[in-house]
Amino acid sequence: MADVINLNKARKARARATGKQSAVENRAKFGRTGADRSLEAARKARADAALDGAKLTPED
């Protein structure tokens, strides 16, 4: 004979597991320090400036 399970507890356990998984994904996506964000912004600004400086202007 099969074991009897409480469907409400099974549903809540499944919801808890998916919540933990989404928390892991959000930490990876948004969980950066201020130093990391500022470093990335500085690198992007420097790369944009180098790209703008290398653009050729069409001659009239």
Wavefront OBJ file of the C-alpha trace (Angstrom):
o trace
v 0.000 0.000 0.000
v 1.253 3.505 -0.825
v 2.202 6.043 1.788
v -0.339 8.735 2.529
v 0.956 12.241 1.947
v -0.470 15.584 2.915
v -1.018 17.421 -0.370
v -0.950 20.804 1.324
v 2.501 20.110 2.785
v 3.736 18.772 -0.559
v 2.504 21.908 -2.342
v 4.162 24.179 0.205
v 7.439 22.237 -0.006
v 7.441 22.536 -3.796
v 6.751 26.293 -3.559
v 9.558 26.660 -1.023
v 11.988 24.856 -3.322
v 11.124 27.030 -6.323
v 11.424 30.119 -4.120
v 14.900 29.106 -3.047
v 15.899 28.513 -6.664
v 14.668 31.942 -7.750
v 16.522 33.483 -4.784
v 19.763 31.876 -5.958
v 19.204 33.234 -9.481
v 18.417 36.730 -8.181
v 21.519 36.761 -5.984
v 23.626 35.888 -9.000
v 21.923 38.524 -11.143
v 21.563 41.453 -8.718
v 23.804 40.683 -5.765
v 26.836 42.760 -6.646
v 28.652 45.116 -4.328
v 28.857 48.839 -4.905
v 32.538 48.509 -5.748
v 31.776 45.957 -8.453
v 29.097 48.196 -9.979
v 31.324 51.289 -9.953
v 34.257 49.337 -11.427
v 32.077 48.052 -14.244
v 30.706 51.559 -14.890
v 34.240 52.971 -15.038
v 35.349 50.259 -17.468
v 32.297 50.877 -19.651
v 32.905 54.638 -19.661
v 36.539 54.118 -20.618
v 35.609 51.700 -23.421
v 32.939 54.108 -24.716
v 35.432 56.973 -24.693
v 37.993 54.888 -26.602
v 35.356 53.898 -29.136
v 34.187 57.483 -29.621
v 37.777 58.626 -30.026
v 38.404 56.069 -32.772
v 35.413 57.062 -34.893
v 36.144 58.467 -38.305
v 34.323 61.571 -39.414
v 33.197 61.814 -43.007
v 34.967 64.505 -44.987
v 32.828 67.254 -46.477
l 1 2 3 4 5 6 7 8 9 10 11 12 13 14 15 16 17 18 19 20 21 22 23 24 25 26 27 28 29 30 31 32 33 34 35 36 37 38 39 40 41 42 43 44 45 46 47 48 49 50 51 52 53 54 55 56 57 58 59 60
